[in-house]
Amino acid sequence: MGHLITLENVNKTYTMGEERLHVLKDICLEVEQGEYVTILGPSGSGKSTLMNIIGCMDTLDSGTYDFDGEAVHTFSDSQMTLLRNQKIGFIFQKYHLIPQYTALQNIIMPLLLRGMTRREAIETAKESIHLVGLSERMMHRPSELSGGQQQRVAIARALVTRPALLLADEPTGALDSATGKEILKLFKQLNDSGNTIIMITHDVNVARSSQRILAISDGQIQ
C-alpha cells in the first residue's frame, strides 16, 4: 500500500512572551494508505499541534513531512492550502455546519468551491449522504437534526471530495456515548471501504475503536 504520511524528527516551538514552549519534540510517525490510526493524548500533550501539522494548517520548525509523495515541509502557504483543500477531509468536534443551509447544501459546498457544476455536485453529495445513512434528512437544516445527525452531515461533507485522508478531531466529543458509538461504527465502515483515517482524542475508549493507537504526551510519541 505504501506510506501516505511520514513525519521524521518533527519539532515545533511556540514563543509566548518570554517563554519558549517546545510543543513537539522529534516526532516520528508513519501512516499507511488505508490505515485507521488514533493519536491519543491528554490536553496539552501536543496532539492538537500535531493534528494542525498533519492537516497542513501549521508549519513545522524542523524535521520533514511527506504526504502522498509530496514534501510538505518545503511548501509555501498557498501550496499547503491547495494540498489541504484537495487531499484532506476534516471532521471536528463542533460540526462547523452553516446553520441556514440544508444538509445537502452544506455537503455540496466543497464541490462548488472546486468549480464542479451544481448538478454534478448534487449527484456526488447524494452518494456521500447515502454513505452516512442520512438520505431522508438531506433537506433539513442543522437545527432540525440531532447532534449525531449533524456529525454525519459533517462526515459526508468531509468525504464528498474523496480525500486521501480523513482527519477527525475529537469527533465524538460533543455526543452522548451511544451516539458516539454509532459515529465510531461509521468510521470503521468507512475505513473498511478503504478510507485512511487519523483520529485525535483524549478518550482511551474512543481510541480503542481504531486499528492502531499512538500515545502522545509532553510532545513525544510514546
Buried (B, 14 or more C-beta within 10 A) or exposed (E): EEBBBBBBEBBBBEEEEEEEEEBBBBBEBEBBBBBBBBBBBEEEBBBBBBBBBBBBBBBBEEBBBBBBEEEBBEBEEEEBEEBBBEBBBBBBBEBEBEEEBBBBBBBBBBBBEEEBEEEEBBEBBBBBBEBBBBEEBBEBBBEEBEBBBBBBBBBBBBBBBEBBBBBBBBBBBBBEEEBBBBBBEBBBEBBEEEBBBBBBBBBEEBBEBBEEBBBBBEBBBE
